[in-house]
Amino acid sequence: MDRSARAFWLRSPGHGEIRDVELPEPAEGEVVVRTLFSGVSRGTETLVFRGGVPESQHAAMRAPFQEGEFPGPVKYGYLNVGLVEEGPAELLGRTVFCLYPHQTRYVVPASAVTPVPETVPASRAVLAGTVETAVNALWDAAPLIGDRITVVGAGMVGASVAALLARFPAARVQLVDANPARADIAQALGVDFALPADAAGDRDLVVHASASEAGLARSLELLAPEGTVLELSWYGDRLVSLPLGEAFHSRRLVIRGSQVGTVSPARSARRTYADRLALALDLLDDPAFDALITGESSFEELPETMTGLAAAESTGMCHLVRHEATAPLRGAGNGATSPH
């Protein structure tokens, strides 16, 4: 079988390129996957593209199948859906999700791929890594029935959190963003929307995902006494100032960090990374998540696409990368037995 492939690399900050790759022969227990779609997580991947990963976080920020080192050359990415061409019989011909960079074909251990449910389109399945972050965040936050909850920042992660919170019994959920166009996304997800100045206060929980100093400060302002801000933002090498000298102490407010790199301590004794990812894929059996995919281009266009995304020429969320003309269209089945 043909062992050639092509991969997207960040040659140096701000400069991407497509490189030819020769795949190794798969060993026993490995699979060969032909990519149908990959996704660009705008926040993290544009930060990497700009060279904004602090040296102290180089190890923590490594993607599972990353090659090279920050700031570059580096092959980075973690939202990949493809078709198993070779491997164990139970996976052969299946559509799978893998935390792999943008590459047309690749070889990984069979344990590194997760089958996509038949009811989830392959294009939507690229969101699994982001929904997995949202699952972990809610394991950390542990919202209660009837809670008043605000999500500040309607990017990929914030919107995914809001989509899951919309399913909580009697929860009053508001999605807050400085971009009024995000109201359409909130509507698609089934939650309320507000601009920062108009956001409802007295909240039991605020999940912050705007990656901005102003957003985090506003999150604290929205809390009820003894409320919690769950911080999901990644600031890279930026410093953040907070108004901790105002009512922070008298109102006994809490800021708690959450990060998908480890399974939430609230579930780590009973759930594995594989369990968490499989749950995220099951949750994607909901067309509302299609609102999070707001751009699309071909794999060959990826160097120019990343330049545009990093320059904020696009205000989209997850950018879908189509790897071949025969990949199933959005809204179609996941192609578990055929890429056509």
VEXDREN-2710 file (C-alpha; in Angstrom, 1 decimal):
% VEXDREN-2710
k/r/px/py/pz
1/MET/0.0/0.0/0.0
2/ASP/1.1/3.6/-0.7
3/ARG/3.0/4.9/2.3
4/SER/3.2/8.6/1.2
5/ALA/1.4/11.4/3.1
6/ARG/1.5/15.1/3.5
7/ALA/1.6/17.1/6.8
8/PHE/1.2/20.7/7.8
9/TRP/4.2/22.1/9.7
10/LEU/4.9/25.4/11.4
11/ARG/8.3/26.2/10.0
12/SER/8.8/29.3/12.2
13/PRO/6.3/31.6/14.0
14/GLY/3.9/32.9/11.4
15/HIS/5.1/30.7/8.6
16/GLY/3.4/27.3/7.8
17/GLU/4.2/24.8/5.0
18/ILE/3.1/21.4/3.7
19/ARG/5.7/18.7/3.8
20/ASP/5.9/15.3/2.3
21/VAL/5.9/12.4/4.7
22/GLU/6.8/8.7/4.3
23/LEU/4.8/6.5/6.7
24/PRO/6.4/3.6/8.6
25/GLU/5.0/0.1/8.1
26/PRO/2.4/-0.4/10.8
27/ALA/3.4/-2.8/13.5
28/GLU/1.0/-5.3/15.2
29/GLY/-1.5/-3.3/17.2
30/GLU/-1.2/-0.2/15.1
31/VAL/-3.6/1.3/12.6
32/VAL/-3.2/3.3/9.3
33/VAL/-5.7/6.2/9.2
34/ARG/-6.6/8.2/6.1
35/THR/-7.8/11.6/7.3
36/LEU/-11.2/12.9/6.2
37/PHE/-11.3/16.1/8.3
38/SER/-9.1/17.9/10.8
39/GLY/-10.1/20.9/12.8
40/VAL/-8.2/24.1/13.8
41/SER/-8.8/25.0/17.4
42/ARG/-8.5/28.8/16.9
43/GLY/-7.4/29.8/20.3
44/THR/-4.6/27.3/21.0
45/GLU/-3.4/26.7/17.4
46/THR/-3.2/30.4/16.4
47/LEU/-1.3/31.0/19.6
48/VAL/1.2/28.3/18.6
49/PHE/1.3/29.6/15.1
50/ARG/2.3/33.1/16.4
51/GLY/5.0/31.6/18.5
52/GLY/3.2/32.6/21.8
53/VAL/3.9/29.5/23.9
54/PRO/6.0/30.5/26.9
55/GLU/9.2/28.5/27.3
56/SER/8.1/27.4/30.7
57/GLN/5.0/25.7/29.1
58/HIS/6.7/24.0/26.2
59/ALA/6.4/20.5/27.9
60/ALA/2.8/21.1/29.2
61/MET/1.6/22.3/25.8
62/ARG/2.9/19.3/23.8
63/ALA/0.2/17.6/21.7
64/PRO/0.1/13.8/21.9
65/PHE/1.6/13.2/18.5
66/GLN/3.5/16.5/18.1
67/GLU/6.8/16.4/16.2
68/GLY/9.4/19.1/16.6
69/GLU/9.6/21.7/19.3
70/PHE/8.2/25.1/20.1
71/PRO/8.4/27.7/18.7
72/GLY/9.2/25.8/15.5
73/PRO/9.7/23.8/13.4
74/VAL/6.8/21.9/14.9
75/LYS/3.9/19.7/13.7
76/TYR/1.0/20.6/15.9
77/GLY/-2.7/19.8/16.1
78/TYR/-5.2/17.5/17.9
79/LEU/-8.5/17.4/16.1
80/ASN/-8.4/14.6/13.5
81/VAL/-11.1/12.3/12.1
82/GLY/-10.3/9.7/9.5
83/LEU/-10.9/6.2/8.1
84/VAL/-9.0/3.2/9.3
85/GLU/-7.3/1.6/6.2
86/GLU/-5.2/-1.0/8.0
87/GLY/-5.4/-2.5/11.5
88/PRO/-7.3/-4.8/13.7
89/ALA/-10.5/-6.3/12.2
90/GLU/-12.8/-4.5/14.7
91/LEU/-11.5/-1.1/13.5
92/LEU/-10.9/-1.7/9.8
93/GLY/-13.2/0.6/7.8
94/ARG/-14.3/2.5/10.9
95/THR/-14.4/6.3/11.2
96/VAL/-12.3/7.3/14.2
97/PHE/-11.2/10.3/16.1
98/CYS/-7.5/10.8/17.0
99/LEU/-5.6/13.6/18.8
100/TYR/-3.3/13.9/15.7
101/PRO/-2.0/16.9/13.8
102/HIS/-3.0/18.0/10.3
103/GLN/-1.7/15.1/8.2
104/THR/-3.4/13.3/5.3
105/ARG/-2.5/9.8/6.6
106/TYR/-0.8/8.5/9.7
107/VAL/0.2/5.4/11.7
108/VAL/-0.7/5.3/15.4
109/PRO/-1.4/2.6/18.1
110/ALA/-4.9/1.3/17.8
111/SER/-5.4/2.5/21.4
112/ALA/-5.0/6.1/20.3
113/VAL/-8.1/6.1/18.1
114/THR/-11.7/6.2/19.3
115/PRO/-14.5/5.1/17.0
116/VAL/-17.0/7.7/16.0
117/PRO/-20.7/6.8/16.7
118/GLU/-22.7/6.0/13.6
119/THR/-25.0/8.9/14.4
120/VAL/-22.3/11.5/14.5
121/PRO/-21.1/13.0/11.1
122/ALA/-17.4/12.8/10.6
123/SER/-17.1/16.6/10.1
124/ARG/-18.8/17.2/13.5
125/ALA/-16.6/14.7/15.2
126/VAL/-13.6/17.0/14.9
127/LEU/-15.1/18.9/17.9
128/ALA/-14.5/15.9/20.2
129/GLY/-11.3/17.3/21.6
130/THR/-13.0/20.5/22.5
131/VAL/-16.1/18.9/23.9
132/GLU/-13.8/16.7/26.0
133/THR/-12.4/19.9/27.5
134/ALA/-15.9/21.0/28.3
135/VAL/-16.7/17.6/29.9
136/ASN/-13.6/17.9/32.1
137/ALA/-14.5/21.5/33.0
138/LEU/-18.0/20.5/34.2
139/TRP/-16.6/17.6/36.2
140/ASP/-14.4/20.2/37.9
141/ALA/-17.2/22.7/38.3
142/ALA/-19.9/20.2/39.5
143/PRO/-22.9/22.5/38.8
144/LEU/-26.1/21.7/40.7
145/ILE/-29.7/21.5/39.6
146/GLY/-31.2/25.0/39.2
147/ASP/-27.9/26.8/39.3
148/ARG/-27.6/30.3/37.7
149/ILE/-24.6/29.9/35.4
150/THR/-22.8/32.2/33.0
151/VAL/-20.2/31.3/30.4
152/VAL/-18.1/34.3/29.5
153/GLY/-16.4/33.8/26.1
154/ALA/-18.4/32.2/23.2
155/GLY/-15.4/30.6/21.5
156/MET/-15.1/26.9/20.8
157/VAL/-14.6/25.9/24.4
158/GLY/-17.1/28.4/25.9
159/ALA/-19.8/27.5/23.4
160/SER/-19.1/23.7/24.0
161/VAL/-19.5/24.3/27.8
162/ALA/-22.7/26.2/27.2
163/ALA/-24.1/23.5/25.0
164/LEU/-23.6/20.9/27.7
165/LEU/-25.0/23.2/30.4
166/ALA/-28.1/23.7/28.3
167/ARG/-29.0/20.1/29.2
168/PHE/-28.7/20.6/33.0
169/PRO/-32.1/20.4/34.7
170/ALA/-33.6/23.8/35.6
171/ALA/-30.2/25.5/35.1
172/ARG/-30.4/29.2/33.9
173/VAL/-27.5/29.5/31.5
174/GLN/-26.3/32.7/29.8
175/LEU/-23.6/32.9/27.2
176/VAL/-21.7/36.2/27.3
177/ASP/-19.5/37.6/24.5
178/ALA/-18.3/41.0/23.3
179/ASN/-19.2/40.0/19.7
180/PRO/-23.0/40.5/19.2
181/ALA/-22.9/38.0/16.3
182/ARG/-22.4/35.2/18.8
183/ALA/-26.0/35.6/19.8
184/ASP/-26.9/33.3/16.8
185/ILE/-24.6/30.6/18.3
186/ALA/-26.3/30.9/21.7
187/GLN/-29.7/30.6/20.1
188/ALA/-28.6/27.5/18.2
189/LEU/-27.3/26.0/21.5
190/GLY/-30.5/26.8/23.3
191/VAL/-29.1/29.3/25.9
192/ASP/-29.5/33.0/26.6
193/PHE/-27.1/35.6/25.3
194/ALA/-25.8/38.9/26.5
195/LEU/-23.1/41.4/25.8
196/PRO/-20.7/41.9/28.8
197/ALA/-22.4/45.1/30.0
198/ASP/-25.8/43.5/30.0
199/ALA/-24.9/40.2/31.6
200/ALA/-27.0/38.9/34.5
201/GLY/-25.4/39.0/37.9
202/ASP/-25.8/37.0/41.1
203/ARG/-24.5/33.9/39.5
204/ASP/-23.6/30.7/41.3
205/LEU/-21.0/29.7/38.7
206/VAL/-19.2/31.6/36.0
207/VAL/-17.1/29.6/33.5
208/HIS/-14.6/31.9/31.9
209/ALA/-13.2/31.1/28.4
210/SER/-12.6/34.5/26.7
211/ALA/-8.8/34.5/27.3
212/SER/-9.0/38.2/28.1
213/GLU/-8.2/40.1/31.2
214/ALA/-11.5/42.1/30.9
215/GLY/-13.5/38.9/30.6
216/LEU/-12.0/37.4/33.8
217/ALA/-12.6/40.7/35.7
218/ARG/-16.2/40.7/34.4
219/SER/-16.6/37.1/35.5
220/LEU/-15.8/38.0/39.1
221/GLU/-18.3/40.9/39.0
222/LEU/-21.1/38.5/38.0
223/LEU/-20.7/36.1/40.9
224/ALA/-23.1/35.8/43.8
225/PRO/-21.4/35.8/47.3
226/GLU/-19.3/32.6/47.6
227/GLY/-19.6/31.9/43.9
228/THR/-16.9/30.4/41.8
229/VAL/-15.2/31.3/38.5
230/LEU/-13.9/28.3/36.7
231/GLU/-11.0/29.5/34.6
232/LEU/-10.6/27.7/31.2
233/SER/-8.6/30.4/29.3
234/TRP/-5.1/29.8/28.2
235/TYR/-3.1/33.1/28.2
236/GLY/0.1/31.9/26.8
237/ASP/2.9/34.4/27.6
238/ARG/0.5/37.3/28.6
239/LEU/0.3/38.7/32.1
240/VAL/-3.2/39.2/33.6
241/SER/-4.3/41.7/36.3
242/LEU/-7.3/41.2/38.5
243/PRO/-9.3/43.5/40.8
244/LEU/-8.7/41.3/43.9
245/GLY/-8.7/44.4/46.2
246/GLU/-12.3/45.2/45.7
247/ALA/-15.1/42.8/46.9
248/PHE/-13.2/39.7/46.2
249/HIS/-12.4/38.9/49.9
250/SER/-15.6/40.2/51.5
251/ARG/-17.8/38.2/49.1
252/ARG/-15.6/35.1/49.6
253/LEU/-15.2/34.5/45.8
254/VAL/-13.3/31.6/44.3
255/ILE/-11.2/31.4/41.1
256/ARG/-10.4/27.8/40.2
257/GLY/-8.3/26.6/37.3
258/SER/-9.3/23.7/35.0
259/GLN/-7.2/22.0/32.3
260/VAL/-7.9/19.1/30.1
261/GLY/-4.4/17.7/30.4
262/THR/-5.5/15.6/33.4
263/VAL/-8.8/14.0/34.1
264/SER/-10.6/16.0/36.8
265/PRO/-9.8/14.8/40.3
266/ALA/-13.5/14.5/40.9
267/ARG/-13.6/11.6/38.3
268/SER/-10.0/10.4/38.0
269/ALA/-10.5/7.4/40.2
270/ARG/-13.4/6.2/38.1
271/ARG/-12.8/7.6/34.6
272/THR/-9.9/7.2/32.1
273/TYR/-8.9/9.5/29.3
274/ALA/-10.5/7.1/26.9
275/ASP/-13.8/7.1/28.9
276/ARG/-13.8/10.9/28.7
277/LEU/-13.2/11.1/25.0
278/ALA/-15.8/8.4/24.2
279/LEU/-18.3/10.4/26.3
280/ALA/-17.5/13.6/24.3
281/LEU/-18.1/11.8/21.0
282/ASP/-21.5/10.4/22.3
283/LEU/-22.5/13.9/23.3
284/LEU/-21.8/15.1/19.8
285/ASP/-24.9/13.3/18.6
286/ASP/-26.6/16.7/18.6
287/PRO/-26.9/18.9/15.5
288/ALA/-26.7/22.0/17.7
289/PHE/-22.9/21.5/17.8
290/ASP/-22.8/22.2/14.0
291/ALA/-23.0/25.9/15.0
292/LEU/-19.4/25.7/16.3
293/ILE/-18.0/25.0/12.8
294/THR/-17.9/28.3/11.1
295/GLY/-15.3/28.0/8.4
296/GLU/-14.0/25.4/5.9
297/SER/-11.1/25.0/3.5
298/SER/-8.9/22.3/1.9
299/PHE/-5.8/20.8/3.5
300/GLU/-3.6/22.3/0.7
301/GLU/-4.8/25.8/1.7
302/LEU/-3.9/25.4/5.4
303/PRO/-0.7/27.5/5.3
304/GLU/-2.7/30.5/4.0
305/THR/-5.7/29.7/6.3
306/MET/-3.5/29.6/9.4
307/THR/-2.0/33.0/8.5
308/GLY/-5.4/34.5/8.1
309/LEU/-6.7/33.0/11.4
310/ALA/-3.7/34.1/13.4
311/ALA/-4.1/37.6/12.0
312/ALA/-7.7/37.6/13.2
313/GLU/-9.0/38.0/9.6
314/SER/-11.6/35.5/10.6
315/THR/-13.9/35.7/13.7
316/GLY/-15.0/32.1/13.3
317/MET/-14.8/29.3/15.8
318/CYS/-13.7/25.8/14.7
319/HIS/-12.3/25.9/11.2
320/LEU/-12.9/22.6/9.3
321/VAL/-10.1/21.3/7.1
322/ARG/-11.2/19.0/4.3
323/HIS/-8.5/16.5/3.4
324/GLU/-10.0/15.0/0.3
325/ALA/-12.8/15.8/-2.2
326/THR/-14.6/12.5/-1.3
327/ALA/-14.9/13.3/2.4
328/PRO/-18.6/13.3/3.5
329/LEU/-20.4/16.6/3.6
330/ARG/-21.3/18.2/6.8
331/GLY/-24.6/16.8/8.1
332/ALA/-24.0/13.5/6.3
333/GLY/-23.3/10.2/8.0
334/ASN/-19.8/9.5/9.4
335/GLY/-18.8/7.2/6.6
336/ALA/-18.0/4.4/8.9
337/THR/-17.7/1.9/6.0
338/SER/-16.9/4.2/3.1
339/PRO/-15.3/7.6/2.6
340/HIS/-17.8/8.3/-0.2
END
